[in-house]
Amino acid sequence: MVEHVFTEEQKMLKDLCREIAENKIQPLSRELDEKDEFSEDIIKTLAQSDLFSICIPAEYGGMGGGLLDLCIATEEISRIDGGVAASYAASFLGMFPILLFGTEEQKKKYLPAIASGEKLAAFAVTEPEAGSDIANVKTTAVKNGDNYILNGTKHFITNGGDAQIYTVIASTNKARGARGMSAFIIEKGTKGFNFGKKEDKLGIRASSTRELVFNDARVEASQLLGQREGLGFIATLKTFDQSRPGVAAQAVGIAQGALELAVKYAHTRIQFGKAISSFQGIQWMLADMATKVDAARSLVYSVASMVDRGVKDVGAVSGEAKLFASDVAMEVTTNAVQIFGGYGYMHDYPVEKFMRDAKITQIYEGTNQIQKNVIALGLIKKYAKGK
């Protein structure tokens, strides 16, 4: 593994997350996957270790760290269980719009509870007709005196039902299209806000994915993000710029976990009187897997560091990190299953779970095909200007 330069605090964070993942999460991982179950106990453990406060400013109860810190934590948790990591990272996904665009009053009201882990957050933009096409949101929010009335359905929402704070994208002016999208901070228990179907997923099964249903849900105007209509689209794009390196870190962690399993298995599996790790064909597979995991990790950390340094236009490079890392995760986990042979196809061995968990990283928060569009447009914009 390539060595990266971390601060002492980041080294301690990495060690803490690895210890929690190996000692608290790993013993429950198979059961959570089989039962399709979200673990409140694990979330409490992460909260007690202040892991939900990582990149929230100190004035709102956080540790004041950066996106790189979040990527380090997400990777270490994903190395053991991608589903638990999804629940963890999705709370930051719901938090980012508040941190980036919320008023001071909104930040003071919601961020401390998220930082302490007392309340999980979630981000709700996806709909049946608005997946990659986020500008096609059908959920509406109509101004009614000092309130807004929301109607519509969101689906595939990570932490749906388990989170207490939701950042929800809705249209406040259909005539303006994407510019008419707004964002609202909505709390669980709001009248007219209910939960629909819980999805039965291929992977990341320790993370809940549910529909959100708004039926004349009434929210106060003070819950309009930033106290401005029309922020929804830009808030979504800027949030994904921050969160896609986190998905990439999840992918790297999943790939790293599968690689380690494959190396250990190859060292102990005997065929033709030898450990299969002695066969050149297996060695070359492991070498390719390790090289690509290191390359993906380096790209993720580089992009996260750019965000932390305040680089403004990171959409394309965030897309690069998510695209490359998730493709690596899918390739590495598939090859890990191949190295296990027939055993890799069985639930008795953990490696097949890593392959199932890896697949979603190529899909959510913008499919990899969408990432290629984002990257290409970034290139065209840059070099058309002669930069």
Secondary structure, 3 states (H helix, E strand, C coil): CCCCCCCHHHHHHHHHHHHHHHHHHHHHHHHHHHHCCCCHHHHHHHHHCCHHHCCCCHHHCCCCCCHHHHHHHHHHHHCCCHHHHHHHHHHHHHHHHHHHHCCHHHHHHHHHHHHCCCCCEEEECCECCECCCHHHCCCEEEEECCEEEEEEEEEEEECCCCCCEEEEEEECCHHHHHHHEEEEEEECCCCCEEEEEECCCCCCCCCCEEEEEEEEEEEEHHHEHHHCCCCHHHHHHHHHHHHHHHHHHHHHHHHHHHHHHHHHHHHHCEECCEEHHHCHHHHHHHHHHHHHHHHHHHHHHHHHHHHHCCCCCCHHHHHHHHHHHHHHHHHHHHHHHHHHHHHHHCCCCCHHHHHHHHHHHHCCCCCHHHHHHHHHHHHHHHHHCCC
